[in-house]
């Protein structure tokens, strides 16, 4: 059976081969076992020893490699792999695979693989745009091969155009999405809200809070890796949204309310991790309010209660809300669970070390109608996974 943490990295003869060493390093750093096969000409650009040092595995370059433990190497390597990435992929290897040519260790192994195969092309722009190459790529796409599009820019040959291999970190993200987690949320549509809403006073000033969006982005990333179709409704954030999620940018609490309503009927799970303003100015001035002597007051009105609306209008959706408190955390959170008619409240106390805004960690308590579960301090991604574990166990 294929090891879910084993990746086969195939390196062909392109100047971009040096980037494959960085890719191997990223994969190993993220806990993967990496086997490397190089085409004969690829060894002219980078040595097999480099990959052996990075992966602690033998780098294979010959179908008839001696002194190696695999009985039938290309079959054994294929069976051991949960995913294959050909990076860089030349026009030559793309043409071989598209036409069923298996004449060396690399091509025979890829042909023997039943796992997902990713191809990251790297070549001159004119070669990449050649109709024959495009036809070969389209043929492979029909067979389920997944292409990671090259970038545009200055190429090694001096030309400018499309053909630069994608950066290793982004290539790795495609692999993570495919095999990093059990797909227990596959087929589920998940809405995650994140960040801090901004309520304008005038064109210069606004009311907001300290939320950075880190917790919401952690939820979006982990749900995506677990197979969900994720929509991230993002207010003001310093956190960077993960790849492979649909991002809807909003500014105010009113904007977020409308965005959530638009997505709600077609979703299965809502995780409301955003810090939404409870109040907004009664009047928003068109021009900057000038400073005057004496005090100034701003009249505020309540914003729409998004979680309350969702609880009132839900059908079969699972609703998870957040409760950030500074006192009486459990009591206030239990009351919120019932009042808002939600399925789960994730509570945390801003005064607890390691919890709150802007940190890479969190300390939370998961509250449902039947259970209260306190989690120790852990990374926000681990917190997200624990909460998703609980959600999955409930909705099964």
Order of alpha helices (4+ residues) and beta strands (2+ residues): beta-alpha-beta-alpha-beta-alpha-beta-alpha-alpha-beta-alpha-alpha-beta-beta-beta-alpha-beta-beta-beta-alpha-beta-beta-alpha-beta-beta-beta-alpha-beta-alpha-beta-beta-beta-beta-beta-alpha
